[in-house]
Structures are given as structure tokens and as C-alpha cells.
Amino acid sequence: MLIALTRGVPSSIANCQLTHLDRVPIDVDVARAQHEEYERALESLGCTIVRITPTPASARVRISKGSDNSAPYRSKFAARCI
């Protein structure tokens, strides 16, 4: 069984630090929709999604750029489905 660990998009994502892009406002609703798409893609590959409890709002959030720039949000805890 393939398992993908994911963590939902916290409201605090709007306060994250970007290290590879110029700072632009992050739309939390868009990020959440992209995350839902990401989870659906993992499920379509046969992964079982296990959602991890969100961290406190004060926790540092990382953003990683998608390889095709279409989905710039990706949880740092998301597992790749191989």
C-alpha cells in the first residue's frame, strides 16, 4: 500500500518566508484548492492519503515551487508516490 502523508494549508501560510521567489501575497483559498488537487493526484496514483495534524500558527511554513510551476504550494511533509 502506498501512503502519502499530507498536512493541510494553514491560514498562516500568508505569512510564510519565500527563499526562491520575489515576495507576493499568497491567496490561502487558492493554496488550499491546489493542495486538494495535489491530494487527488496522489489518490489517482493509488496512494492512501493520511492527513497530519496542522502545526500551530506560529510554526514556520515552507513553500516549494512545483516542477511545472502550475502548483507552487506543496506541504513539506507530503510524501511522493513512487
PASEBA-1860 file (N, C-alpha, C; in nm, 3 decimals):
! residues 82
1> MLIALTRG> 0.084/-0.119/0.000/0.000/0.000/0.000/0.088/0.124/0.000 ~ 0.059/0.217/-0.087/0.130/0.344/-0.092/0.058/0.444/-0.004 ~ 0.132/0.511/0.081/0.075/0.609/0.174/0.140/0.745/0.149 ~ 0.058/0.847/0.139/0.106/0.986/0.124/0.066/1.062/0.249 ~ 0.163/1.115/0.319/0.136/1.198/0.436/0.124/1.342/0.390 ~ 0.013/1.405/0.424/-0.006/1.545/0.386/-0.052/1.623/0.508 ~ -0.034/1.752/0.499/-0.080/1.842/0.604/-0.153/1.954/0.535 ~ -0.269/1.990/0.584/-0.349/2.095/0.522/-0.279/2.229/0.521
9> VPSSIANC> -0.332/2.321/0.443/-0.276/2.455/0.431/-0.327/2.542/0.545 ~ -0.237/2.588/0.632/-0.280/2.671/0.745/-0.305/2.816/0.700 ~ -0.385/2.887/0.775/-0.408/3.029/0.746/-0.278/3.109/0.752 ~ -0.183/3.061/0.833/-0.056/3.132/0.850/0.033/3.125/0.726 ~ -0.009/3.051/0.624/0.072/3.043/0.502/0.094/3.182/0.442 ~ 0.000/3.271/0.463/0.013/3.406/0.410/0.133/3.480/0.470 ~ 0.184/3.432/0.583/0.298/3.495/0.649/0.430/3.421/0.625 ~ 0.430/3.326/0.534/0.549/3.243/0.515/0.665/3.322/0.456
17> QLTHLDRV> 0.782/3.263/0.465/0.903/3.322/0.408/0.935/3.251/0.278 ~ 0.951/3.328/0.173/0.989/3.271/0.044/1.139/3.292/0.024 ~ 1.206/3.189/-0.020/1.351/3.200/-0.040/1.390/3.194/-0.187 ~ 1.299/3.154/-0.275/1.334/3.136/-0.415/1.252/3.221/-0.511 ~ 1.158/3.298/-0.459/1.074/3.385/-0.542/1.062/3.521/-0.478 ~ 1.032/3.623/-0.559/1.002/3.753/-0.502/0.875/3.742/-0.419 ~ 0.867/3.817/-0.313/0.752/3.813/-0.222/0.628/3.867/-0.292 ~ 0.525/3.786/-0.299/0.394/3.826/-0.349/0.291/3.770/-0.252
25> PIDVDVAR> 0.177/3.836/-0.239/0.075/3.785/-0.147/0.031/3.643/-0.186 ~ 0.010/3.561/-0.087/-0.036/3.424/-0.111/-0.186/3.419/-0.083 ~ -0.260/3.369/-0.178/-0.404/3.352/-0.164/-0.428/3.217/-0.097 ~ -0.470/3.221/0.029/-0.488/3.098/0.107/-0.591/3.006/0.042 ~ -0.699/3.062/-0.012/-0.802/2.979/-0.076/-0.745/2.907/-0.199 ~ -0.663/2.976/-0.277/-0.601/2.913/-0.395/-0.505/2.803/-0.350 ~ -0.426/2.832/-0.248/-0.331/2.732/-0.197/-0.404/2.608/-0.148 ~ -0.517/2.627/-0.082/-0.594/2.512/-0.034/-0.654/2.432/-0.151
33> AQHEEYER> -0.701/2.502/-0.252/-0.754/2.433/-0.371/-0.644/2.354/-0.441 ~ -0.524/2.415/-0.452/-0.412/2.344/-0.513/-0.373/2.221/-0.431 ~ -0.379/2.234/-0.300/-0.345/2.121/-0.214/-0.446/2.007/-0.232 ~ -0.573/2.041/-0.244/-0.676/1.939/-0.268/-0.650/1.869/-0.401 ~ -0.610/1.945/-0.504/-0.575/1.884/-0.634/-0.457/1.789/-0.618 ~ -0.360/1.831/-0.541/-0.241/1.751/-0.516/-0.279/1.618/-0.449 ~ -0.367/1.625/-0.350/-0.411/1.502/-0.283/-0.489/1.412/-0.379 ~ -0.574/1.472/-0.462/-0.648/1.391/-0.560/-0.553/1.323/-0.659
41> ALESLGCT> -0.448/1.394/-0.698/-0.349/1.335/-0.790/-0.279/1.218/-0.723 ~ -0.245/1.231/-0.597/-0.182/1.121/-0.524/-0.276/1.001/-0.516 ~ -0.404/1.028/-0.487/-0.502/0.920/-0.481/-0.517/0.851/-0.616 ~ -0.513/0.931/-0.724/-0.528/0.871/-0.857/-0.409/0.780/-0.892 ~ -0.297/0.800/-0.823/-0.179/0.715/-0.842/-0.180/0.594/-0.749 ~ -0.288/0.582/-0.672/-0.301/0.467/-0.584/-0.258/0.490/-0.440 ~ -0.229/0.613/-0.405/-0.187/0.642/-0.267/-0.307/0.654/-0.175 ~ -0.287/0.612/-0.052/-0.382/0.638/0.055/-0.334/0.765/0.125
49> IVRITPTP> -0.421/0.862/0.137/-0.385/0.989/0.199/-0.401/0.978/0.351 ~ -0.297/1.016/0.423/-0.302/1.026/0.568/-0.273/1.171/0.601 ~ -0.372/1.240/0.655/-0.357/1.382/0.686/-0.298/1.399/0.825 ~ -0.190/1.475/0.831/-0.121/1.502/0.957/-0.185/1.626/1.021 ~ -0.193/1.625/1.152/-0.249/1.739/1.226/-0.169/1.865/1.195 ~ -0.238/1.975/1.164/-0.168/2.100/1.136/-0.082/2.145/1.255 ~ 0.025/2.215/1.223/0.111/2.269/1.327/0.052/2.400/1.378 ~ 0.098/2.447/1.493/0.047/2.576/1.543/0.075/2.689/1.443
57> ASARVRIS> -0.005/2.793/1.452/0.008/2.906/1.358/0.145/2.969/1.364 ~ 0.216/2.955/1.474/0.347/3.017/1.487/0.457/2.936/1.418 ~ 0.425/2.816/1.372/0.527/2.731/1.309/0.568/2.788/1.174 ~ 0.691/2.762/1.138/0.742/2.808/1.010/0.681/2.724/0.897 ~ 0.641/2.790/0.791/0.580/2.723/0.676/0.676/2.733/0.560 ~ 0.696/2.624/0.487/0.782/2.624/0.369/0.696/2.612/0.244 ~ 0.739/2.682/0.142/0.673/2.675/0.012/0.776/2.622/-0.086 ~ 0.737/2.525/-0.164/0.830/2.477/-0.267/0.763/2.490/-0.403
65> KGSDNSAP> 0.841/2.532/-0.501/0.788/2.555/-0.634/0.765/2.422/-0.704 ~ 0.647/2.406/-0.764/0.619/2.285/-0.841/0.710/2.277/-0.962 ~ 0.738/2.157/-1.007/0.831/2.140/-1.118/0.780/2.203/-1.247 ~ 0.649/2.215/-1.261/0.595/2.276/-1.383/0.534/2.414/-1.357 ~ 0.556/2.467/-1.239/0.506/2.599/-1.198/0.355/2.608/-1.190 ~ 0.283/2.496/-1.210/0.137/2.502/-1.208/0.081/2.492/-1.067 ~ 0.155/2.433/-0.976/0.108/2.419/-0.839/0.222/2.453/-0.744 ~ 0.242/2.584/-0.715/0.357/2.623/-0.634/0.349/2.581/-0.489
73> YRSKFAAR> 0.232/2.544/-0.439/0.224/2.503/-0.299/0.244/2.353/-0.286 ~ 0.329/2.313/-0.195/0.344/2.172/-0.163/0.387/2.161/-0.017 ~ 0.314/2.083/0.060/0.349/2.065/0.201/0.485/2.001/0.213 ~ 0.566/2.049/0.309/0.699/1.991/0.325/0.692/1.849/0.378 ~ 0.575/1.806/0.427/0.559/1.672/0.478/0.495/1.577/0.376 ~ 0.466/1.627/0.258/0.400/1.543/0.160/0.496/1.436/0.108 ~ 0.449/1.316/0.103/0.533/1.206/0.054/0.510/1.188/-0.096 ~ 0.614/1.156/-0.166/0.598/1.129/-0.309/0.548/0.987/-0.326
81> CI> 0.463/0.970/-0.421/0.409/0.839/-0.453/0.492/0.783/-0.568 ~ 0.567/0.680/-0.543/0.657/0.627/-0.646/0.606/0.493/-0.697
END
